């Protein structure tokens, strides 16, 4: 099933926000910007959104090119770097 460009854009931001939330869960006792260094399993994030692996790989590749995530562990995990984008979209409230 193909998605419209608007659906794809929304899904990318949903994914980014899930990366953020999962990183925050892992970094519960960390303060400041150190919490954004926590890498999360990219497929775990995809499972939260009911995405298949191919879709996850495409989304993570896009977010990486936009410098919103860093890729770690031979591509199996990613770390959140898009704090300014999340803040700009008012997703922290």
C-alpha positions in Angstrom: 0.0 0.0 0.0 1.4 3.3 -1.0 1.0 6.4 1.2 0.5 9.9 0.2 3.3 12.3 0.8 1.4 13.8 3.6 0.8 10.4 5.3 4.5 9.6 4.9 5.5 12.9 6.5 3.1 12.4 9.4 4.4 8.8 9.9 8.0 10.1 10.0 7.2 12.5 12.7 5.2 9.9 14.7 8.3 7.6 14.4 10.6 10.4 15.5 8.4 11.2 18.5 8.3 7.5 19.5 12.1 7.4 19.3 12.1 10.4 21.6 9.6 8.8 24.1 11.5 5.5 24.2 14.8 7.3 24.8 13.2 9.3 27.6 12.0 6.0 29.2 15.5 4.6 29.0 17.0 7.8 30.4 14.5 8.4 33.2 17.2 9.2 35.8 19.4 11.2 33.5 19.3 15.0 33.4 19.9 17.6 30.7 20.8 16.8 27.2 22.7 13.6 28.2 19.3 11.8 27.9 19.3 12.3 24.1 22.4 10.0 23.7 20.4 6.9 24.5 20.0 4.6 21.5 16.9 2.6 21.0 16.1 -0.4 18.8 14.7 1.0 15.6 12.4 -2.1 15.1 11.1 -1.8 18.7 9.9 1.7 17.8 8.5 0.4 14.5 6.6 -2.3 16.4 5.0 0.4 18.6 3.6 1.9 15.4 2.8 -1.4 13.7 5.3 -0.8 10.9 7.2 -3.5 9.0 11.0 -3.6 8.9 11.2 -2.2 5.4 9.1 0.8 6.3 11.2 1.3 9.4 14.4 1.2 7.4 13.1 3.8 5.0 11.9 6.1 7.8 15.2 5.8 9.7 17.2 6.5 6.6 15.2 9.7 5.9 15.5 10.8 9.5 19.2 10.2 9.4 19.7 12.2 6.2 17.8 15.0 7.9 20.1 14.7 11.0 17.2 13.9 13.3 18.6 10.5 14.4 22.0 9.0 14.6 22.5 5.3 13.6 24.3 2.9 15.9 25.1 -0.8 16.3 25.5 -1.6 12.6 22.2 0.1 11.8 20.1 -1.8 14.4 19.5 1.1 16.7 19.1 4.9 16.5 19.6 7.8 18.8 17.4 10.8 19.0 19.0 14.1 17.8 15.9 16.0 16.7 15.2 17.9 19.9 14.8 21.2 18.1 12.4 19.6 15.6 10.3 18.1 18.4 10.3 21.4 20.2 9.4 23.3 17.1 6.4 21.1 16.5 5.3 21.4 20.2 5.4 17.7 20.7 6.8 17.9 24.2 3.5 18.9 25.7 
